[in-house]
Amino acid sequence: MNAPLTTQLIEFLRSIGLPVIERPIASSTVLPGIDVDRGSLVVDRAALKYPGDLLHEAGHLAVVPSLEREQMHANVGDDGGLEMAAIAWSYAAAVHLGLSPSVVFHPDGYRGEAASLAENFVQGRYFGVPLLVWRGLTDPATAPAGSAGAYPRMKRWLTQ
């Protein structure tokens, strides 16, 4: 586990208004060392395998309205559309932080399709962006170059 990267990501998530709680996690979780508890990310640094997974799970929380976010618990990735939006959100966060796409699209993620996802996003072949646009988080990737919120730049990080 990369402690400086983990710290950077946790600080970013807190700075945008997502609660992050650091504590041991006794139960099994979808992603090692990460749980969601009533809209908060719970991080067990000792069990965290891939720090970039924090961005992905945060993306699930970020793309839903705050009242819905506060109800989210445990497995938050069971909706295909929200899953695509969380992937797009996590890529935008990595770009914003100046991180390699491989931080989010690590070799053990996305059922063996991480390299393909990384290649597509780097080449501008995005998916999930329409939901981010609908939620007011960004402008379409097709917005004119230099637009303030043209994806992967974000106008804001959390759905109201």
Secondary structure, DSSP 8 states (H G I E B T S, - for coil): --HHHHHHHHHHHHHTT--EEE----S--SBTTEEEETTEEEE-TTT---TTHHHHHHHHHHTS-HHHHTT-BS-----HHHHHHHHHHHHHHHHHTT--HHHHS-TTSGGGTHHHHHHHHHTT---SHHHHHHTTS-B-TTS-TT-TTBTTS-S-SS--
